Amino acid sequence: TSAHVQAVEQARALNAYVLETPEKALAMAAASDVRIAAGEAGPLEGLPLGVKDLFCTEGVRTTACSRILGEFIPGYESTVTARLWADGAVMLGKLSNDEFAMGSSNETSCFGPVTSPWRRDGSDAAIVPGGSSGGSSAAVAAKLCLAATATDTGGSIRQPAAYTGTVGVKPTYGRCSRWGIIAYASSLDQAGPIARTVQDAAIMLKSMAGLDLKDTTSFDALVPDFEAAVKRGVKGLTIGIPKEYRAPGMSAEIDALWERGAQWLRDAGANVVEVSLPHTQYALAAYYIIAPAEASSNLARYDGVRYGARVEGRDIASMYENTRAAGFGREVKRRIMTGTYVLSAGYYDAYYVRAQKVRALIKRDFDAAFANGVDAILTPTTPSAAFGLGEKIEADPVEMYLSDIFTVTVNLAGLPGISVPAGLDGQGLPLGLQLIGKPFDEETLFAAGQVIE
Ligand code: GLN
């Protein structure tokens, strides 16, 4: 822990941590030492972790990287982080993210952008760590924590993991409790780990997962020994390659990486087959209706009364208006406007209801592939490697949304997905491959992920 505390201080230029909690870390580590000496070590005893600033941490400032939460200090701990601490893990601090987890580059955080520890060959230009869990991915890649918590609504665990050469797991919807995690789009949000290896991710997920009566969507499924699954291999498994993911304009490099990944799985004894997910082409459009719709409703609670910041006005309505105008950033406002528009009378059927129908069709595509004997699906995690800081944020927002093209279907269908580092692009930046599994079958993802890693 003390080595990590020092590393965090020395790497402040990356801006990965928005709050360092060294005293808490050292106190937790000392308590760990006592338990180890007493022979009562938990499964994560003494392991130093970073926490995405979307997880409420009792007595420790939690902001979702939005000005509207100000200096909000929760009086409660999220279920997921509480479980990590109960298993002996140590908290190093809070990690940056895109404001309210809306973004793909960690450039919308009110604490400023995070930079990846990676650079293109022969260049000093700053590279984004992905998003929204960019603080988590940068910190894990730069060894500023052993692993980190993250959340994924449309790709925010897997995309930053791919961009930084780390492993990210988005569990099945309901696998981890959402209680105490600041909500973005509640029907899509899931917590999961970003770690250095598949094995570390498996160990961490075991502690994070499980039924929680405080989240009615958390599922009463057995939490298996994910670590045991890591070494299981893929002999006899059937891995699907969705032909529709060969998106026009996908680089030859990504295509080659994908083929290489399929070959590694074949070499390890898997049977690789083509599958069809025909509704994938509508996924991004459906996601950018459903996610903002839910966000506009979830963000209604930030009114200057209940949490954090307030900007006074002549009367209560103008106080709400002033608070929200000053407290939310540009991207968050864009999502609120899109969300309220698609939910408004007269447009609800044309947008929101249709998007929900598309969502059902996407889920059905996956169900059909799994019913045909496919155990997991292999795709690239992203259409390209990480981009430069500032390169996309100033351009058309839709450009940024496209980096989630391979990840959003998984959230819409509620399935588990993992991103595993699979190589470097021509400029020396990491690339990831994604495996998508059946509901509550993260074990197969760990087994197949280990073969690719
Ligand atoms: N980039 C996507 C968005 O902005 C996904 C974010 C996420 O998974 N939290 O909505």
Residues whose N, C-alpha, C, O or C-beta is under 5 A from the ligand:
A	BS01	LIG	A101 M102 G103 S104 G131 S132 T151 D152 T153 G154 G155 S156 D404
